[in-house]
Amino acid sequence: MQNIVKFFECLIPETVCNLKCDYCYIIQRNHNTNIIPNLDYPIDVMEKSLTKERLGGPCYFSICGAGETFVPDYLIDIIYILLKNGHYVNVTTNGTLTNKIKKLSNIPNEWIDRLHISFSFHYLELKRLNIIDTFWKNVHFVKELGCSFIVQLNLYDEYIPYLKEIKEMCLNNIGALPQIAATRKEIGLTKKIELMTELSRNEYVSYANEFNSKLFDFTMENFNKKQNGYCYAGSWTYTLNLKTGILKRCYCSCIHQNIFENTDKPIMDLAVGNHCGSLFCMNSSHFLSLGSIPEMKTPSYVELRDREDAHWFNENVKTFLSQKLKDGNVQHSSLKKLKCNIISFFDKKAYALYVRIRKH
């Protein structure tokens, strides 16, 4: 079994989407420019930049567009080179762009069991556009191809009258209920984050409980909960802009590196440590479940997502993502922790100043 050594939360900064969900953060922030940007670097440079040799071993790359991820033609090329390099890949999608999704069949069979597709079930938009059948056909296609997959539903007030039919539809098509994602207001993220609902928290949670979703439970457990443990973001986990090559330790950090600029240079190894600049772990179901804070006991990435009786995860992805990052890495010495914490203390101050300046 190969140990997972790093996790990259990857952004493709295109905002084009064929759906118009009210809860989409692009719509909430009015960032919909309908632009598909060109990549700043050729695909072959990206391939050389993200080898197992440079990164230390097999990594997990989770790719999401600001709009619909499958819109850019170069997405398939990115998936291809990451799998070619021996990594594991997740792609988040609304599951509607059949012509693009069908291109996954061009990936060699020996690589396909390292690919995971996260389908977001935007029920009302699919219903409005009369493409619910298209969504399910694409889910079935991906499953038959040999990929792992998940179907998740944003818990949103306007879905509540339709929950019964959503449950029935999912049971009929994928043998289980969808996992539930908490929907939050995406404005004013420097203050306390709020759920996007007119319900009380208890009422909101009660609807989610009907789905027995470990993903939702874990998200809510860590929602608005400040993490103070020693975090290896910047050493084991990162955020990566696939257009620019800009690698950051995490979302709330000024420290960055262009890893596509010099493919021979080692990538940064500078943990956030005990000085996280975020209100709470904004993507806890990825970072914390993979073990970015080793002292924190959490369910595995797979335990939060798979509906085991329905066999959503193939054995390869299931084994790989049941691990923790500490299994493939050496934890920092006291001296290195001190160094990282000193730098992170000032980085946290710098990021807070940057946010204040940007507001004005």
C-alpha positions in Angstrom: 0.0 0.0 0.0 1.3 3.5 -0.9 1.2 6.1 1.8 -0.4 9.4 1.1 2.2 12.2 1.5 0.4 15.4 0.6 -3.0 16.9 -0.1 -3.6 19.7 -2.5 -6.9 21.6 -2.5 -6.9 22.9 -6.1 -8.8 25.8 -7.7 -9.5 26.5 -11.4 -10.6 30.1 -11.2 -13.2 30.0 -14.0 -16.7 31.2 -13.0 -18.7 29.8 -15.9 -21.6 27.6 -14.9 -24.8 26.3 -16.6 -26.7 26.3 -13.3 -27.7 29.3 -11.2 -28.1 28.1 -7.6 -28.9 30.8 -5.1 -26.5 29.3 -2.5 -23.5 29.3 -4.8 -20.7 31.4 -3.3 -20.0 32.9 -6.7 -23.5 34.2 -7.0 -23.6 35.3 -3.3 -20.4 37.3 -3.8 -21.4 38.5 -7.3 -18.2 37.1 -8.8 -19.8 35.6 -11.9 -17.7 36.9 -14.8 -18.4 34.1 -17.2 -14.7 34.0 -18.1 -12.7 30.8 -18.8 -9.1 31.9 -18.1 -6.2 30.4 -20.0 -3.6 28.5 -18.0 -0.5 30.6 -17.3 1.8 27.6 -17.9 1.6 24.7 -20.5 0.3 21.3 -19.3 3.8 19.7 -19.7 5.2 22.3 -17.2 2.4 21.4 -14.8 3.3 17.7 -15.3 7.0 18.3 -14.5 6.0 20.4 -11.5 3.9 17.8 -9.8 5.9 14.6 -10.0 6.1 12.1 -7.1 9.8 12.7 -7.0 9.4 16.4 -6.3 6.4 16.0 -3.9 7.8 13.0 -2.0 5.4 10.4 -3.1 1.7 9.9 -4.2 -0.5 12.8 -3.3 -4.2 13.6 -3.3 -5.4 16.4 -5.6 -8.9 17.7 -5.1 -10.0 19.9 -8.1 -12.9 22.4 -8.1 -13.7 25.3 -10.4 -15.1 28.5 -9.1 -17.8 27.7 -11.7 -18.6 24.3 -13.1 -15.3 22.4 -13.0 -15.7 20.5 -16.3 -16.3 23.7 -18.3 -12.6 24.3 -19.3 -11.3 21.9 -22.0 -8.0 21.6 -20.2 -9.5 19.9 -17.2 -9.2 16.5 -18.8 -5.5 17.2 -19.5 -4.9 18.2 -15.9 -6.6 15.0 -14.6 -4.6 13.0 -17.1 -1.1 14.3 -16.1 -1.9 14.0 -12.4 -2.9 10.3 -12.8 0.0 9.7 -15.1 2.3 11.0 -12.3 0.9 8.4 -10.0 -1.4 10.6 -7.9 -5.0 10.3 -6.8 -7.5 12.9 -8.0 -10.9 14.2 -7.0 -13.1 16.4 -9.2 -16.1 18.2 -7.9 -18.9 18.7 -10.5 -22.6 19.4 -11.0 -22.7 16.3 -13.2 -24.4 17.8 -16.2 -21.8 18.3 -18.9 -22.1 14.9 -20.5 -19.8 15.5 -23.5 -17.0 16.5 -21.1 -17.6 13.7 -18.6 -17.6 11.1 -21.4 -14.0 12.1 -22.1 -12.9 10.4 -18.9 -13.2 7.2 -20.9 -10.0 8.2 -22.6 -8.0 7.7 -19.4 -6.1 4.4 -19.3 -7.9 1.6 -17.4 -4.9 1.1 -15.1 -5.3 4.7 -13.9 -9.0 5.1 -13.5 -9.3 3.5 -10.1 -7.3 6.5 -8.7 -10.0 8.9 -9.8 -12.9 10.1 -7.6 -15.8 12.2 -8.7 -17.8 14.3 -6.3 -21.3 15.0 -7.7 -23.1 17.9 -6.3 -26.9 17.3 -6.6 -28.4 20.7 -7.3 -31.9 19.4 -7.4 -34.0 22.4 -8.2 -31.8 23.7 -11.0 -31.7 20.2 -12.5 -35.5 20.1 -12.3 -35.9 23.6 -13.7 -33.7 22.7 -16.7 -35.2 19.2 -17.1 -31.8 17.5 -16.8 -32.2 15.3 -13.8 -32.0 12.2 -16.0 -28.8 13.6 -17.5 -27.3 13.9 -14.0 -28.0 10.3 -13.1 -26.8 8.9 -16.4 -23.5 10.6 -15.8 -23.3 9.3 -12.2 -23.9 5.8 -13.6 -21.3 6.3 -16.4 -18.6 7.3 -13.9 -19.4 4.3 -11.7 -19.3 1.8 -14.6 -16.0 3.4 -15.7 -14.5 2.2 -12.4 -14.1 5.6 -10.6 -15.0 6.2 -7.0 -17.8 8.7 -6.5 -20.0 10.5 -4.0 -23.3 12.3 -4.4 -23.8 15.2 -2.0 -26.7 17.6 -1.5 -26.4 21.1 -0.1 -29.0 21.4 2.7 -30.9 24.5 1.6 -34.3 25.7 2.8 -36.0 25.5 -0.6 -35.1 21.8 -0.9 -37.0 20.9 2.3 -40.4 20.3 0.6 -38.6 18.0 -1.9 -36.6 15.9 0.6 -38.8 12.8 0.3 -38.5 12.6 -3.5 -34.8 13.4 -3.3 -34.3 10.5 -1.0 -36.3 8.1 -3.2 -34.4 9.2 -6.3 -31.1 8.6 -4.7 -32.0 5.2 -3.2 -33.2 4.2 -6.7 -30.1 5.4 -8.5 -27.2 4.9 -6.2 -28.5 2.6 -3.5 -28.1 5.1 -0.7 -29.0 8.5 0.6 -26.8 11.4 -0.5 -24.2 12.9 1.9 -25.3 16.3 3.2 -23.2 19.5 2.9 -23.9 22.4 5.2 -24.7 25.6 3.3 -23.2 28.8 4.6 -23.5 32.5 3.9 -20.4 33.4 1.9 -20.3 37.1 2.7 -18.3 38.6 5.6 -16.1 35.6 6.2 -13.8 37.5 8.6 -16.6 37.5 11.2 -18.6 34.6 12.6 -19.8 32.4 9.8 -23.5 31.8 9.6 -25.6 29.0 8.0 -27.6 30.0 5.0 -31.0 29.2 6.4 -34.1 30.9 8.0 -34.4 28.0 10.4 -32.9 27.7 13.8 -29.8 25.6 14.0 -31.6 22.8 15.7 -34.3 22.8 13.0 -31.7 22.8 10.3 -29.8 20.0 11.8 -33.0 17.9 12.3 -33.5 17.8 8.5 -30.0 16.7 8.0 -30.3 14.0 10.5 -32.9 12.3 8.3 -29.9 11.4 6.0 -27.6 10.0 8.6 -24.7 11.9 7.0 -21.4 11.6 8.8 -20.1 14.3 6.4 -22.6 16.7 7.7 -22.1 15.7 11.3 -18.4 16.3 11.1 -18.8 19.6 9.4 -21.2 20.9 12.0 -19.0 19.6 14.8 -16.2 21.8 13.5 -18.3 24.7 12.3 -17.1 28.0 13.9 -14.7 26.0 16.1 -11.3 27.6 16.2 -8.5 25.0 15.8 -5.4 25.6 18.0 -3.6 22.3 17.5 -0.3 22.1 15.6 -1.5 22.1 12.0 0.7 20.8 9.1 -0.9 23.0 6.5 2.1 24.3 4.6 4.0 21.0 5.1 1.5 18.3 4.3 -1.5 20.1 2.9 -1.8 23.1 0.6 -4.0 25.2 -1.6 -3.0 25.4 -5.3 -4.2 27.7 -8.0 -3.9 25.6 -11.2 -4.0 28.6 -13.4 -1.1 30.5 -11.9 0.9 27.8 -10.0 0.6 29.8 -6.8 0.8 27.4 -3.8 -0.3 28.7 -0.4 -0.1 27.0 3.0 -3.8 27.5 3.5 -6.5 30.0 2.7 -5.6 32.6 5.3 -1.9 33.0 4.7 0.3 35.6 2.9 3.1 33.1 2.3 3.1 31.6 -1.2 5.3 30.0 -3.8 4.9 29.7 -7.6 5.6 26.0 -8.0 5.2 26.1 -11.8 8.0 28.7 -12.2 11.0 26.5 -11.2 10.2 22.9 -11.4 13.5 21.8 -9.8 13.0 23.9 -6.6 11.5 22.0 -3.6 8.0 23.0 -2.6 7.6 24.9 0.7 7.8 23.0 3.9 6.5 25.6 6.5 3.7 24.5 8.7 1.0 26.9 9.9 1.5 25.3 13.3 -0.4 26.8 16.2 -1.1 30.2 14.5 -4.0 29.5 12.0 -5.4 32.8 10.7 -8.8 31.3 9.9 -11.9 31.5 12.1 -12.3 27.8 11.8 -11.1 25.1 9.5 -13.1 26.1 6.4 -12.7 22.7 4.7 -12.5 20.5 7.7 -13.9 17.4 6.0 -10.8 17.4 3.8 -8.0 18.8 5.8 -8.8 17.5 9.3 -10.1 14.1 8.1 -6.8 13.6 6.3 -4.9 14.4 9.5 -3.5 17.9 9.1 -3.6 18.1 12.9 -2.2 14.7 13.9 -3.1 15.0 17.6 -6.7 15.4 16.7 -8.7 12.2 16.4 -11.0 12.3 13.4 -12.8 9.8 11.1 -11.0 9.1 7.9 -11.8 10.9 4.6 -13.6 7.7 3.4 -15.6 7.2 6.6 -17.1 10.7 6.2 -18.2 10.0 2.6 -18.7 6.4 1.6 -22.0 4.6 1.8 -20.3 1.3 2.4 -23.4 -0.9 1.5 -23.7 1.0 -1.8 -20.0 0.6 -2.7 -19.4 4.2 -3.8 -15.6 3.9 -3.3 -13.5 1.4 -5.2 -11.0 -0.5 -3.2 -7.9 1.4 -4.3 -9.3 4.9 -3.5 -10.9 3.5 -0.3 -7.5 2.1 0.9 -5.5 5.2 0.0 -7.9 7.7 1.6 -8.5 5.7 4.7 -5.0 6.7 5.8 -3.8 9.8 7.6 -1.0 12.1 6.4 1.2 11.2 9.3 1.5 7.7 7.9 3.6 9.0 5.0 5.4 11.9 6.8 7.8 12.6 9.6 6.4 14.9 12.3 8.3 18.1 13.1 10.9 18.3 15.9 10.4 20.8 18.7 12.9 23.1 17.0 11.2 23.0 13.7 7.8 23.6 15.3 9.3 26.7 17.1 10.6 28.0 13.8 7.2 27.5 12.0 5.3 29.0 14.8 7.5 32.2 14.9 7.0 32.7 11.1 3.3 31.9 11.3 2.7 34.3 14.2 3.8 37.2 11.9 2.1 35.8 8.9 -1.2 35.7 10.8 -0.7 39.4 11.7 0.2 40.2 8.0 -2.9 38.4 6.7 -5.2 40.2 9.1 -3.7 43.6 8.0 -4.2 42.5 4.3 -7.9 41.8 5.0 -8.4 45.2 6.6 -6.7 47.0 3.8 -8.7 45.1 1.2 -12.0 46.1 2.9 -11.2 49.8 2.4 
